[in-house]
Structure formats: structure tokens, C-alpha cells
């Protein structure tokens, strides 16, 4: 996973995270609790299925862009698998 932040007139900041670090059982448990606190009923098993599917997609589509946001002032954030 690669997170890129660009600001006009500044150096580009990027951070690479290994997929196994982001998509594992500990983060799944934390994410399930966070989603549940927002009132959405999504169990740990559902989150594990989601993580398994994201791993499969990562193998199939190497540089899939998950998020791309650009502000009017030129500030840009991209998150890719």
C-alpha cells in the first residue's frame, strides 16, 4: 500500500506500508470495533472476509487506486494498493 501526499510548492511525501501489516487479523479486530462504535453492525468474520478479498484484489490488480482526493488549492492525496 502506498500513500502519497502532494502540496503545491512543497516536496511530495509518500509512505509505503506492506500489505501484510495493514491487512492482518489484529487490524481487522480493531477496524471491526471502530465500525461497530459508529453504529454499523459488521462482525469480525465480515471484516476478515473483506481483508481476504482485498488481498486477492491486490494480487490481481497491482496498483489499484483506492482513494484519490484533490482540493481546489492543489493539495492531493492518493492511496494505492
Secondary structure in CASP SS format (residue, H / E / C, confidence):
PFRMAT SS
TARGET T0000
AUTHOR 0000-0000-0000
METHOD secondary structure of the structure
MODEL  1
X C 1.00
X E 1.00
X E 1.00
X E 1.00
X E 1.00
X E 1.00
X C 1.00
X C 1.00
X C 1.00
X C 1.00
X C 1.00
X C 1.00
X E 1.00
X E 1.00
X E 1.00
X E 1.00
X C 1.00
X C 1.00
X H 1.00
X H 1.00
X H 1.00
X H 1.00
X C 1.00
X C 1.00
X H 1.00
X H 1.00
X H 1.00
X H 1.00
X H 1.00
X H 1.00
X H 1.00
X H 1.00
X H 1.00
X H 1.00
X H 1.00
X H 1.00
X H 1.00
X C 1.00
X C 1.00
X C 1.00
X C 1.00
X C 1.00
X C 1.00
X H 1.00
X H 1.00
X H 1.00
X H 1.00
X H 1.00
X H 1.00
X H 1.00
X H 1.00
X H 1.00
X H 1.00
X H 1.00
X H 1.00
X H 1.00
X H 1.00
X H 1.00
X H 1.00
X H 1.00
X C 1.00
X C 1.00
X C 1.00
X C 1.00
X E 1.00
X E 1.00
X E 1.00
X E 1.00
X E 1.00
X E 1.00
X C 1.00
X C 1.00
X C 1.00
X C 1.00
X C 1.00
X E 1.00
X E 1.00
X E 1.00
X E 1.00
X E 1.00
X C 1.00
END
